[in-house]
């Protein structure tokens, strides 16, 4: 069975960053931005979604943590 991309729980955001989509019991929508690095899933940033698009500020926070993580673990 194929799942339409709009129904996917995880989607690539580019540059090795992924977004996990979650609906909380309160019916609010949460997102967790993560990377797969050295055989580990590393959560970089999580937030409650308030707009249709992922806010640039949240992406910037995750990318900053991604750079720090990749530099630290090399």
C-alpha positions in Angstrom: 0.0 0.0 0.0 1.4 3.4 -0.9 0.9 6.4 1.3 0.4 9.8 -0.3 3.3 12.2 0.5 1.0 14.6 2.3 0.1 11.8 4.7 3.7 10.9 5.5 4.8 11.2 9.1 8.4 12.0 8.1 9.6 14.2 5.3 13.1 15.4 4.2 13.8 19.1 4.6 17.1 19.0 2.7 20.7 18.9 3.7 20.1 15.8 5.9 17.4 17.4 8.0 14.1 15.6 8.5 10.7 16.7 10.0 8.6 14.2 12.0 4.9 15.2 12.1 2.8 14.5 15.1 -0.7 15.3 16.2 -1.0 15.6 20.0 -4.0 14.4 22.0 -5.0 18.1 22.4 -5.3 18.1 18.6 -2.4 20.6 18.3 0.3 19.8 15.7 3.9 19.3 16.8 7.0 18.9 14.7 10.4 17.6 15.6 13.4 18.3 13.3 16.1 15.6 13.4 19.1 14.2 11.6 20.5 10.7 11.2 24.1 11.0 12.2 26.6 8.2 13.0 23.9 5.6 13.2 21.8 7.7 15.6 18.6 9.7 15.3 19.3 13.1 16.9 16.4 15.5 17.7 17.6 19.0 17.1 14.5 21.1 17.7 10.8 20.6 18.4 7.9 23.1 18.2 4.1 23.4 18.1 3.1 24.2 14.5 1.0 27.4 14.2 1.2 28.0 10.4 1.0 25.8 7.3 4.7 26.2 6.4 7.5 25.3 8.7 8.7 28.7 10.1 12.2 29.8 9.0 13.2 30.6 12.6 12.6 27.0 13.6 14.5 25.7 10.6 17.4 28.1 11.4 17.5 26.8 15.0 17.6 23.2 13.8 20.3 23.9 11.2 22.5 25.7 13.8 22.2 22.6 16.1 22.9 20.3 13.1 26.2 22.1 12.4 27.1 22.0 16.1 26.3 18.3 16.3 28.1 17.4 13.1 31.2 19.4 14.1 31.3 18.0 17.7 30.9 14.4 16.7 33.4 14.2 13.9 
